[in-house]
Amino acid sequence: MEQSEKSKILLIDDDTSLLMMLGDFLKFGGYEVVTADSGEEGLRRIEKMSPDLIILDMSMPGMGGIGFLKAITTPSGRPRYPVLVLTARANMAEFFADVPVDGFIAKPCDTDDLLDEVGRIIFLRRGDRQAQSGGGRRKVLLGEDDEAIRKRVVRAFGDANYVVDVASSGPEVLERAIVGRPDAIVCKLILKAMNGDAVANMLKEMPNTAGIPVIIYDDSGSASSPSAYNRSGARVVAVVGSNASADLVNAADSVLPAKSF
């Protein structure tokens, strides 16, 4: 990767040893990294750079992570840059439901998980920029806990010109929906930790996810009609009786009109 092509990351954390370790790891992963040990220093850094992603510790002295977020948030309520929050995951969905960040990672974090999350956010944000410029792609969030099925379905959606985010459990679908704002969610009915119908019910309780259409799929014959799920207020727009890639893509196509290029 040429230097000019590297994505720029601003890493903000008051733990200097962690700052150095994560900074070196991200550089080794091909990113250009600038570090800051406080929210105040982070603000000074972005006066001289336009980061593709900010990785932000929430628990710091001074203005802290919340103060930094407020300082970079526009009047429309969105931060000027993508933000990945370093935080404990307990009660994350409830606490951050109205905080417009792009992702969360547990602290202390696994470095491979961090690299995956960084790549995911930068990839999805590039898809958003393409959409805003008129060359965009529809974005779906897939909830599937079987790796082989997940890879097959992701490949099919990619071939159909979708941007795809993935989650392997019900709570992770909620997390991804909150931060990713997909155009639609395609979710397996029987899913790890929280089933797809329960996910749909939770989504309709949160203002920033209530309007996202949900497609439920299941090949066991236990799935009900959309109306059965929607009696509780969920927005299940289709139920697919298989996990066949073509069936799921067709269901998404029926819900989301194709964007012009």
Secondary structure by P-SEA (a helix, b strand, c coil): cccccbbbbbbbccaaaaaaaaaaaaaaaccbbbbbccaaaaaaaaacccccccccccccccccaaaaaaaaccccccccbbbbbbccccccccccccccccccccccccaaaaaaaaaaaaaaaaaaaaaaacbbbbbbbbbbccaaaaaaaaaaaaaaccbbbbbccaaaaaaaaacccccccccccccccccaaaaaaaaaaccccccbbbbbbbccccccccccccccccccccccccccaaaaaaaaaaccccccc
